[in-house]
Amino acid sequence: MYQACKYIKPDAVIANFHLTAYFVSFLPRTIKKFYYIQAYEVVFYNNIIRKTLAYLTYYLPLKKITNHEQLLPNYLNKNKIIIPAGIDLQMFYKRECHNNKKNIGVIGRVERHKGTKEIIDAIIAWDKKHEVTVNIAVYISEEDKLRLTKNCIKYHYVKIDNDNELARFYRTNDLMIASGLVEDGAFHYPCAESMACGCIVISNYAPLVESDSHYKIKHLNEKMIIEKLDYFFASTQEEIQEEISDNIRNINHYSWDLVGSKLNSALSKPV
């Protein structure tokens, strides 16, 4: 990093991970130094050393940029710039209108705090589970495969290698469950991308929770997921299309061009 900075002589450098934040903090004072915080990384680790390393970065002499007002604890929220994350609306665009309630999508993750197991628990406990196909992208454990099979739930695992495949995956689903166990209310890419692709979305994350959506939840738990799944099945097509239209309208504020302009403006100002 030091050699690269010496070569390109940047006006500003942005750290976006707690370990790189330390390196950026030691760069020359003539360089504007920013810390783009996409998550409160302290909650991601069980090891006390890793937790401490992540926590201390929020006190480094870097200008903090976060993608959500409540991303950090209140006492760390001083003197920060808020710039929402952006998505490529040319890639993540609305699917053709379908009048189906057949496909439920989940982005599976190996990390425990991502909540994949809890989402599958809710689907298994749902009394309409045999009326749908569950599409799971990226990751599913062997244990969860066995649990779905044992409960006679139809499911497909979809390998994702790039953003085009991810966008196509979203558009195959009538409803996406984009929820997790930590950072309620934070910006969440699967939530935003699913909204842009014209899915009904159940989530405890932004951008959905910042809207008037009937499908936003406060926390990920079985009861709330089942309640929203039942609401979806009881909704008319007109109500579903109204929800989708609201999602599309809200997600337009997160386009790359708008967010990029805000970020460029923030980087250009004196620190």
RANOR-V171413 format. One record per helix or strand of 3 or more residues. SS is the DSSP state (@ for helix, = for strand). FROM is the first residue (numbers start at 1). TO is the last residue. If there is no record, write none. Layout:
((SS:FROM:TO) (SS:FROM:TO))
//
This chain:
((@:2:8) (=:12:15) (@:18:25) (=:32:37) (@:41:44) (@:48:59) (=:63:66) (@:74:76) (=:103:107) (@:112:114) (@:116:125) (@:129:131) (=:133:137) (@:142:150) (=:154:158) (@:163:171) (=:175:177) (@:189:196) (=:200:203) (@:208:210) (@:222:234) (@:237:254) (@:256:268))
//
